[in-house]
Amino acid sequence: MAINGINSYGMGLYSYQSTLNNFRLTQALAKNPKLNGYTSPAYSSSYSMNSAMKSNVGFVKEYSSNMTDLMSAANALKSSNKSSIVNDLAVTSSNKDVATAEARFSMKDFAGLELDVQQIAQAQVNVSEGVKASEKAEAGMNFTVNDGTRAVNVQVDTRNRDGSTKTNAQMLTEAANQINYSNSSVKASVVQKDGVASLQLESKSTGAGNTFSVSGDLGIASGAENVKTEAANAKYSVTKNGTTTNHESGTNEISLELTRVGVTLKGVGKTTIQSDIDTDKLASAVGDLVNAYNSSLKFLSGNYEKGTGVGRQLNNLVGGLGPERSLKLLGITVNKDASLSFDKDVFQKNMKKDPSLTKELVSGTNGIADRAYYKASVGLNMNSSSLLNGSASSVSGTSGTYGTSSSDMTNQYNVFNMYSRSGAFAMNNYAAVGMMLNYLI
């Protein structure tokens, strides 16, 4: 058997590893004075063997990285990939003014439902009569706010510590602070508009069971004992598979589908709750694929002369990701240099107009994801020696090809490379190890 990894039989990983091994061997040979004669004088006069090898190793790594990035971007959109964007369904609401929704668990078998909101949950709100904020207070306040569990006594005097008289706004603010500092189930605030101030009291929680009462000497907070908004439960109905059920909730945060769907009620009306692809995420993933494609195209174009394999992969990519008409529906335009441009707005518009067709063009059989994935895999499986044969003379001391000239046969690195490219059975392990020891010792 041959030394592990020293084989360029055409499979991407082994081919890539073979190239690295050959480069490392050359680097080792270059450091051995015994073998300096095998290095081409022309090569030595232009730049060192080490720098050339490092450059080529770096190129192969960058090439592999570009193809891997393209494959990953495509895989994120392939329907056959269970974790892809198209299989990661999101729960949506057709009318976000009525309700918003989110998925809490897997929604692959969720067929959708109709939600009819007759009333949203409300908190009790009391508001005092308005008074001029800047006027001096004429009387103090001494009243109680009772939520049924805890009673908060509010006492506010008209005088400051220095003996000056407080304004109405100061009186109301001090009353609100006493209520809020008590950590009761009621929160207080001072509302001011056009120089008029009032005290507003509100339950911290919604629902018919969360009420409070106000009693005592209210002074300038007169009217705060009267309810402006009644505490109320949310009332809604759910229709699924033709069956309608009615529900009530003390909060606007509700759960549907055995807690798999979380819904926030926003207003009265009807909406459809369904599971579908997250359009924003899908558009972003398509944009990532276009960017990865353009990056690979630019890299290959800039390194076309490196080897015939680079040229073949460039031609492979230039073939595009599909018919121009199909790409146009996805908001993708083919530029004159074969690069792509992506219009997210066009994509989302067509996704909303015809989601089935748009999804098929992206992730269906022979869609852009399938095409890009295949092209990237072809690139990764490219024989790594073909990626560099355009500059072979600079690393091997030959005329530019791995042939059988006398120069090739006397350069023992080329002999080793010739055997390694011929497959696992071209050189037995003993011969391979022996040759390496002869080179390095």
Secondary structure as a PSIPRED ss2 file (coil, helix, strand):
# PSIPRED VFORMAT (PSIPRED V4.0)

   1 M C   1.000  0.000  0.000
   2 A C   1.000  0.000  0.000
   3 I C   1.000  0.000  0.000
   4 N C   1.000  0.000  0.000
   5 G C   1.000  0.000  0.000
   6 I C   1.000  0.000  0.000
   7 N C   1.000  0.000  0.000
   8 S C   1.000  0.000  0.000
   9 Y C   1.000  0.000  0.000
  10 G C   1.000  0.000  0.000
  11 M C   1.000  0.000  0.000
  12 G H   0.000  1.000  0.000
  13 L H   0.000  1.000  0.000
  14 Y H   0.000  1.000  0.000
  15 S H   0.000  1.000  0.000
  16 Y H   0.000  1.000  0.000
  17 Q H   0.000  1.000  0.000
  18 S H   0.000  1.000  0.000
  19 T H   0.000  1.000  0.000
  20 L H   0.000  1.000  0.000
  21 N H   0.000  1.000  0.000
  22 N H   0.000  1.000  0.000
  23 F H   0.000  1.000  0.000
  24 R H   0.000  1.000  0.000
  25 L H   0.000  1.000  0.000
  26 T H   0.000  1.000  0.000
  27 Q H   0.000  1.000  0.000
  28 A H   0.000  1.000  0.000
  29 L H   0.000  1.000  0.000
  30 A H   0.000  1.000  0.000
  31 K C   1.000  0.000  0.000
  32 N C   1.000  0.000  0.000
  33 P H   0.000  1.000  0.000
  34 K H   0.000  1.000  0.000
  35 L H   0.000  1.000  0.000
  36 N H   0.000  1.000  0.000
  37 G H   0.000  1.000  0.000
  38 Y H   0.000  1.000  0.000
  39 T C   1.000  0.000  0.000
  40 S C   1.000  0.000  0.000
  41 P H   0.000  1.000  0.000
  42 A H   0.000  1.000  0.000
  43 Y H   0.000  1.000  0.000
  44 S H   0.000  1.000  0.000
  45 S H   0.000  1.000  0.000
  46 S H   0.000  1.000  0.000
  47 Y C   1.000  0.000  0.000
  48 S C   1.000  0.000  0.000
  49 M H   0.000  1.000  0.000
  50 N H   0.000  1.000  0.000
  51 S H   0.000  1.000  0.000
  52 A H   0.000  1.000  0.000
  53 M H   0.000  1.000  0.000
  54 K H   0.000  1.000  0.000
  55 S H   0.000  1.000  0.000
  56 N H   0.000  1.000  0.000
  57 V H   0.000  1.000  0.000
  58 G H   0.000  1.000  0.000
  59 F H   0.000  1.000  0.000
  60 V H   0.000  1.000  0.000
  61 K H   0.000  1.000  0.000
  62 E H   0.000  1.000  0.000
  63 Y H   0.000  1.000  0.000
  64 S H   0.000  1.000  0.000
  65 S H   0.000  1.000  0.000
  66 N H   0.000  1.000  0.000
  67 M H   0.000  1.000  0.000
  68 T H   0.000  1.000  0.000
  69 D H   0.000  1.000  0.000
  70 L H   0.000  1.000  0.000
  71 M H   0.000  1.000  0.000
  72 S H   0.000  1.000  0.000
  73 A H   0.000  1.000  0.000
  74 A H   0.000  1.000  0.000
  75 N H   0.000  1.000  0.000
  76 A C   1.000  0.000  0.000
  77 L C   1.000  0.000  0.000
  78 K C   1.000  0.000  0.000
  79 S C   1.000  0.000  0.000
  80 S C   1.000  0.000  0.000
  81 N C   1.000  0.000  0.000
  82 K C   1.000  0.000  0.000
  83 S C   1.000  0.000  0.000
  84 S C   1.000  0.000  0.000
  85 I H   0.000  1.000  0.000
  86 V H   0.000  1.000  0.000
  87 N H   0.000  1.000  0.000
  88 D C   1.000  0.000  0.000
  89 L E   0.000  0.000  1.000
  90 A E   0.000  0.000  1.000
  91 V E   0.000  0.000  1.000
  92 T E   0.000  0.000  1.000
  93 S E   0.000  0.000  1.000
  94 S C   1.000  0.000  0.000
  95 N C   1.000  0.000  0.000
  96 K C   1.000  0.000  0.000
  97 D C   1.000  0.000  0.000
  98 V C   1.000  0.000  0.000
  99 A E   0.000  0.000  1.000
 100 T E   0.000  0.000  1.000
 101 A E   0.000  0.000  1.000
 102 E E   0.000  0.000  1.000
 103 A E   0.000  0.000  1.000
 104 R C   1.000  0.000  0.000
 105 F C   1.000  0.000  0.000
 106 S C   1.000  0.000  0.000
 107 M C   1.000  0.000  0.000
 108 K C   1.000  0.000  0.000
 109 D C   1.000  0.000  0.000
 110 F C   1.000  0.000  0.000
 111 A C   1.000  0.000  0.000
 112 G C   1.000  0.000  0.000
 113 L E   0.000  0.000  1.000
 114 E E   0.000  0.000  1.000
 115 L E   0.000  0.000  1.000
 116 D E   0.000  0.000  1.000
 117 V E   0.000  0.000  1.000
 118 Q E   0.000  0.000  1.000
 119 Q E   0.000  0.000  1.000
 120 I C   1.000  0.000  0.000
 121 A C   1.000  0.000  0.000
 122 Q E   0.000  0.000  1.000
 123 A C   1.000  0.000  0.000
 124 Q C   1.000  0.000  0.000
 125 V E   0.000  0.000  1.000
 126 N E   0.000  0.000  1.000
 127 V E   0.000  0.000  1.000
 128 S C   1.000  0.000  0.000
 129 E C   1.000  0.000  0.000
 130 G C   1.000  0.000  0.000
 131 V E   0.000  0.000  1.000
 132 K E   0.000  0.000  1.000
 133 A C   1.000  0.000  0.000
 134 S C   1.000  0.000  0.000
 135 E C   1.000  0.000  0.000
 136 K E   0.000  0.000  1.000
 137 A C   1.000  0.000  0.000
 138 E C   1.000  0.000  0.000
 139 A C   1.000  0.000  0.000
 140 G C   1.000  0.000  0.000
 141 M E   0.000  0.000  1.000
 142 N E   0.000  0.000  1.000
 143 F E   0.000  0.000  1.000
 144 T E   0.000  0.000  1.000
 145 V E   0.000  0.000  1.000
 146 N E   0.000  0.000  1.000
 147 D C   1.000  0.000  0.000
 148 G C   1.000  0.000  0.000
 149 T C   1.000  0.000  0.000
 150 R C   1.000  0.000  0.000
 151 A E   0.000  0.000  1.000
 152 V E   0.000  0.000  1.000
 153 N E   0.000  0.000  1.000
 154 V E   0.000  0.000  1.000
 155 Q E   0.000  0.000  1.000
 156 V E   0.000  0.000  1.000
 157 D C   1.000  0.000  0.000
 158 T C   1.000  0.000  0.000
 159 R E   0.000  0.000  1.000
 160 N C   1.000  0.000  0.000
 161 R C   1.000  0.000  0.000
 162 D C   1.000  0.000  0.000
 163 G C   1.000  0.000  0.000
 164 S C   1.000  0.000  0.000
 165 T E   0.000  0.000  1.000
 166 K C   1.000  0.000  0.000
 167 T E   0.000  0.000  1.000
 168 N H   0.000  1.000  0.000
 169 A H   0.000  1.000  0.000
 170 Q H   0.000  1.000  0.000
 171 M H   0.000  1.000  0.000
 172 L H   0.000  1.000  0.000
 173 T H   0.000  1.000  0.000
 174 E H   0.000  1.000  0.000
 175 A H   0.000  1.000  0.000
 176 A H   0.000  1.000  0.000
 177 N H   0.000  1.000  0.000
 178 Q H   0.000  1.000  0.000
 179 I H   0.000  1.000  0.000
 180 N H   0.000  1.000  0.000
 181 Y H   0.000  1.000  0.000
 182 S C   1.000  0.000  0.000
 183 N C   1.000  0.000  0.000
 184 S C   1.000  0.000  0.000
 185 S C   1.000  0.000  0.000
 186 V E   0.000  0.000  1.000
 187 K E   0.000  0.000  1.000
 188 A E   0.000  0.000  1.000
 189 S E   0.000  0.000  1.000
 190 V E   0.000  0.000  1.000
 191 V E   0.000  0.000  1.000
 192 Q E   0.000  0.000  1.000
 193 K E   0.000  0.000  1.000
 194 D C   1.000  0.000  0.000
 195 G C   1.000  0.000  0.000
 196 V E   0.000  0.000  1.000
 197 A E   0.000  0.000  1.000
 198 S E   0.000  0.000  1.000
 199 L E   0.000  0.000  1.000
 200 Q E   0.000  0.000  1.000
 201 L E   0.000  0.000  1.000
 202 E E   0.000  0.000  1.000
 203 S E   0.000  0.000  1.000
 204 K C   1.000  0.000  0.000
 205 S C   1.000  0.000  0.000
 206 T C   1.000  0.000  0.000
 207 G C   1.000  0.000  0.000
 208 A C   1.000  0.000  0.000
 209 G C   1.000  0.000  0.000
 210 N C   1.000  0.000  0.000
 211 T C   1.000  0.000  0.000
 212 F C   1.000  0.000  0.000
 213 S E   0.000  0.000  1.000
 214 V E   0.000  0.000  1.000
 215 S E   0.000  0.000  1.000
 216 G E   0.000  0.000  1.000
 217 D E   0.000  0.000  1.000
 218 L C   1.000  0.000  0.000
 219 G H   0.000  1.000  0.000
 220 I H   0.000  1.000  0.000
 221 A H   0.000  1.000  0.000
 222 S C   1.000  0.000  0.000
 223 G C   1.000  0.000  0.000
 224 A C   1.000  0.000  0.000
 225 E C   1.000  0.000  0.000
 226 N C   1.000  0.000  0.000
 227 V E   0.000  0.000  1.000
 228 K E   0.000  0.000  1.000
 229 T E   0.000  0.000  1.000
 230 E C   1.000  0.000  0.000
 231 A C   1.000  0.000  0.000
 232 A E   0.000  0.000  1.000
 233 N C   1.000  0.000  0.000
 234 A E   0.000  0.000  1.000
 235 K E   0.000  0.000  1.000
 236 Y E   0.000  0.000  1.000
 237 S E   0.000  0.000  1.000
 238 V E   0.000  0.000  1.000
 239 T E   0.000  0.000  1.000
 240 K E   0.000  0.000  1.000
 241 N C   1.000  0.000  0.000
 242 G C   1.000  0.000  0.000
 243 T E   0.000  0.000  1.000
 244 T E   0.000  0.000  1.000
 245 T E   0.000  0.000  1.000
 246 N E   0.000  0.000  1.000
 247 H E   0.000  0.000  1.000
 248 E E   0.000  0.000  1.000
 249 S E   0.000  0.000  1.000
 250 G C   1.000  0.000  0.000
 251 T C   1.000  0.000  0.000
 252 N C   1.000  0.000  0.000
 253 E E   0.000  0.000  1.000
 254 I E   0.000  0.000  1.000
 255 S E   0.000  0.000  1.000
 256 L E   0.000  0.000  1.000
 257 E C   1.000  0.000  0.000
 258 L C   1.000  0.000  0.000
 259 T C   1.000  0.000  0.000
 260 R C   1.000  0.000  0.000
 261 V E   0.000  0.000  1.000
 262 G E   0.000  0.000  1.000
 263 V E   0.000  0.000  1.000
 264 T E   0.000  0.000  1.000
 265 L E   0.000  0.000  1.000
 266 K C   1.000  0.000  0.000
 267 G C   1.000  0.000  0.000
 268 V C   1.000  0.000  0.000
 269 G E   0.000  0.000  1.000
 270 K E   0.000  0.000  1.000
 271 T E   0.000  0.000  1.000
 272 T E   0.000  0.000  1.000
 273 I E   0.000  0.000  1.000
 274 Q E   0.000  0.000  1.000
 275 S E   0.000  0.000  1.000
 276 D E   0.000  0.000  1.000
 277 I E   0.000  0.000  1.000
 278 D C   1.000  0.000  0.000
 279 T H   0.000  1.000  0.000
 280 D H   0.000  1.000  0.000
 281 K H   0.000  1.000  0.000
 282 L H   0.000  1.000  0.000
 283 A H   0.000  1.000  0.000
 284 S H   0.000  1.000  0.000
 285 A H   0.000  1.000  0.000
 286 V H   0.000  1.000  0.000
 287 G H   0.000  1.000  0.000
 288 D H   0.000  1.000  0.000
 289 L H   0.000  1.000  0.000
 290 V H   0.000  1.000  0.000
 291 N H   0.000  1.000  0.000
 292 A H   0.000  1.000  0.000
 293 Y H   0.000  1.000  0.000
 294 N H   0.000  1.000  0.000
 295 S H   0.000  1.000  0.000
 296 S H   0.000  1.000  0.000
 297 L H   0.000  1.000  0.000
 298 K H   0.000  1.000  0.000
 299 F H   0.000  1.000  0.000
 300 L H   0.000  1.000  0.000
 301 S H   0.000  1.000  0.000
 302 G H   0.000  1.000  0.000
 303 N C   1.000  0.000  0.000
 304 Y H   0.000  1.000  0.000
 305 E H   0.000  1.000  0.000
 306 K H   0.000  1.000  0.000
 307 G C   1.000  0.000  0.000
 308 T H   0.000  1.000  0.000
 309 G H   0.000  1.000  0.000
 310 V H   0.000  1.000  0.000
 311 G H   0.000  1.000  0.000
 312 R H   0.000  1.000  0.000
 313 Q H   0.000  1.000  0.000
 314 L H   0.000  1.000  0.000
 315 N H   0.000  1.000  0.000
 316 N H   0.000  1.000  0.000
 317 L H   0.000  1.000  0.000
 318 V H   0.000  1.000  0.000
 319 G C   1.000  0.000  0.000
 320 G C   1.000  0.000  0.000
 321 L C   1.000  0.000  0.000
 322 G C   1.000  0.000  0.000
 323 P C   1.000  0.000  0.000
 324 E H   0.000  1.000  0.000
 325 R H   0.000  1.000  0.000
 326 S H   0.000  1.000  0.000
 327 L H   0.000  1.000  0.000
 328 K H   0.000  1.000  0.000
 329 L H   0.000  1.000  0.000
 330 L C   1.000  0.000  0.000
 331 G C   1.000  0.000  0.000
 332 I E   0.000  0.000  1.000
 333 T E   0.000  0.000  1.000
 334 V E   0.000  0.000  1.000
 335 N C   1.000  0.000  0.000
 336 K C   1.000  0.000  0.000
 337 D C   1.000  0.000  0.000
 338 A C   1.000  0.000  0.000
 339 S C   1.000  0.000  0.000
 340 L E   0.000  0.000  1.000
 341 S E   0.000  0.000  1.000
 342 F E   0.000  0.000  1.000
 343 D C   1.000  0.000  0.000
 344 K H   0.000  1.000  0.000
 345 D H   0.000  1.000  0.000
 346 V H   0.000  1.000  0.000
 347 F H   0.000  1.000  0.000
 348 Q H   0.000  1.000  0.000
 349 K H   0.000  1.000  0.000
 350 N H   0.000  1.000  0.000
 351 M H   0.000  1.000  0.000
 352 K H   0.000  1.000  0.000
 353 K H   0.000  1.000  0.000
 354 D C   1.000  0.000  0.000
 355 P H   0.000  1.000  0.000
 356 S H   0.000  1.000  0.000
 357 L H   0.000  1.000  0.000
 358 T H   0.000  1.000  0.000
 359 K H   0.000  1.000  0.000
 360 E H   0.000  1.000  0.000
 361 L H   0.000  1.000  0.000
 362 V H   0.000  1.000  0.000
 363 S H   0.000  1.000  0.000
 364 G C   1.000  0.000  0.000
 365 T C   1.000  0.000  0.000
 366 N C   1.000  0.000  0.000
 367 G C   1.000  0.000  0.000
 368 I H   0.000  1.000  0.000
 369 A H   0.000  1.000  0.000
 370 D H   0.000  1.000  0.000
 371 R H   0.000  1.000  0.000
 372 A H   0.000  1.000  0.000
 373 Y H   0.000  1.000  0.000
 374 Y H   0.000  1.000  0.000
 375 K H   0.000  1.000  0.000
 376 A H   0.000  1.000  0.000
 377 S H   0.000  1.000  0.000
 378 V H   0.000  1.000  0.000
 379 G H   0.000  1.000  0.000
 380 L H   0.000  1.000  0.000
 381 N C   1.000  0.000  0.000
 382 M C   1.000  0.000  0.000
 383 N C   1.000  0.000  0.000
 384 S H   0.000  1.000  0.000
 385 S H   0.000  1.000  0.000
 386 S H   0.000  1.000  0.000
 387 L H   0.000  1.000  0.000
 388 L C   1.000  0.000  0.000
 389 N H   0.000  1.000  0.000
 390 G H   0.000  1.000  0.000
 391 S H   0.000  1.000  0.000
 392 A C   1.000  0.000  0.000
 393 S H   0.000  1.000  0.000
 394 S H   0.000  1.000  0.000
 395 V H   0.000  1.000  0.000
 396 S H   0.000  1.000  0.000
 397 G C   1.000  0.000  0.000
 398 T C   1.000  0.000  0.000
 399 S C   1.000  0.000  0.000
 400 G C   1.000  0.000  0.000
 401 T C   1.000  0.000  0.000
 402 Y C   1.000  0.000  0.000
 403 G C   1.000  0.000  0.000
 404 T C   1.000  0.000  0.000
 405 S C   1.000  0.000  0.000
 406 S H   0.000  1.000  0.000
 407 S H   0.000  1.000  0.000
 408 D H   0.000  1.000  0.000
 409 M H   0.000  1.000  0.000
 410 T H   0.000  1.000  0.000
 411 N C   1.000  0.000  0.000
 412 Q H   0.000  1.000  0.000
 413 Y H   0.000  1.000  0.000
 414 N H   0.000  1.000  0.000
 415 V H   0.000  1.000  0.000
 416 F H   0.000  1.000  0.000
 417 N H   0.000  1.000  0.000
 418 M H   0.000  1.000  0.000
 419 Y H   0.000  1.000  0.000
 420 S H   0.000  1.000  0.000
 421 R H   0.000  1.000  0.000
 422 S C   1.000  0.000  0.000
 423 G C   1.000  0.000  0.000
 424 A C   1.000  0.000  0.000
 425 F C   1.000  0.000  0.000
 426 A C   1.000  0.000  0.000
 427 M C   1.000  0.000  0.000
 428 N C   1.000  0.000  0.000
 429 N H   0.000  1.000  0.000
 430 Y H   0.000  1.000  0.000
 431 A H   0.000  1.000  0.000
 432 A H   0.000  1.000  0.000
 433 V H   0.000  1.000  0.000
 434 G H   0.000  1.000  0.000
 435 M H   0.000  1.000  0.000
 436 M H   0.000  1.000  0.000
 437 L H   0.000  1.000  0.000
 438 N H   0.000  1.000  0.000
 439 Y H   0.000  1.000  0.000
 440 L H   0.000  1.000  0.000
 441 I C   1.000  0.000  0.000
